[in-house]
Amino acid sequence: MSKVHVFNAGPCLLPQVAIDNTIEALKDFSGTGVSLISISHRTKEWDAVMDETRALWKELLHIPDTHEVVFLGGGASLQFLYVAMNFLEKKAAYLDTGVWAHKALVEAQGIGEAYAIACSKDKNYTYVPKGFEIPKDIDYLHITTNNTIYGTEIHEDLDCPVPFIADMSSDIMSRPVDVSKYDLIYGGAQKNVGPAGVIFAIIRKDALGRVSRHIPTMLDYRTHIDKLSMFNTPPVFAIFVMKETLKWLKGLGGVEAMYKINKQKADLLYGEIDRNSLFVGTAAKEDRSLMNVCFVMAPGKEDLQDAFMAFAKERGMVGIKGHRSVGGFRASLYNACPLEDVQALVDCMQEFEKLNK
Ligand SMILES: *Cc1c(COP(=O)(O)O)cnc(C)c1O
């Protein structure tokens, strides 16, 4: 097979070393003679994997002792419900910056009173609203730091006067984060830190227990903190691959080093989009995501869209079709996407421009 360049929005590309080590563990997990997917999770060998995974999260994101990290099934979409169950007492505010942010809001509205504090739907979610006032009497403010579908990102950790909750599914571990500013950070692993099948939730422990409702055992974060994510059978395969992915990230120099590379990759591609007469970016410049780069054909060049898609495909580009609600193209530059692949896409755009001047 010829070389492919993978820009899938999720599940994401994962580092080859993580895949190779997983293949070995599928044959023989940790010298036990048993496959990773058949081992008992009540063994010291598995405990060691859980401990190492937790330790890597804490080290890479500098998670303070006030917080604990848990790993669960159900996807980020089920976390929308966890958030409301564990934190919503009277009223919560959501920053509506895209489809995922909106789904999180709607899920909370099934549990109690929740509203959009600001919304960017008026321009098809191509920017992040700013300057909104955060009332002091709400239970929490929920944001989505990276809007995977629209290619916008909140680049800074906001100062929030009320409990602060963030869905970081698609930019976790891509940049440094001040975890102490958040009461909860959660997301699906499959956008940047592992395969589908596991979520992470980083929880400020003393922020729990403030709601009066009965929380079903499995939906109560305290259950999973108490049992170190092993209340029931954990998704062993997904957690193992996540651990291997984080080991790779640590070897590279951690989140700070990764952030520099991610900026380089994004600058390279946005630079080409801005220079190339055939393409334009769709996200507001100051809100451009480092992870998901969205662009369309320039005005008057729309009829070249299918031709560019075919041209790029021939050159090994995979997964650059934009989300159906945006159209055009989207290249996801998650951590494991190498700079060379971004360069290959840029070369492809330049070649296409020469042929279509
Ligand atoms: C993909 C995504 C989700 C949904 O994740 P699932 O694990 O498929 O439920 C939620 N939020 C964001 C920001 C996403 O990118």
The ligand as a Gaussian input file, in Angstrom:
#p B3LYP/6-31G(d) Opt

LIG

0 1
 C      -16.496000      13.712000      19.548000
 C      -16.898000      14.657000      20.593000
 C      -17.866000      14.327000      21.557000
 C      -18.622000      13.018000      21.556000
 O      -17.814000      11.955000      21.900000
 P      -18.382000      10.464000      22.012000
 O      -17.308000       9.770000      22.768000
 O      -18.562000       9.972000      20.611000
 O      -19.679000      10.502000      22.742000
 C      -18.135000      15.257000      22.530000
 N      -17.522000      16.448000      22.567000
 C      -16.589000      16.798000      21.657000
 C      -15.924000      18.135000      21.746000
 C      -16.245000      15.915000      20.633000
 O      -15.323000      16.263000      19.730000

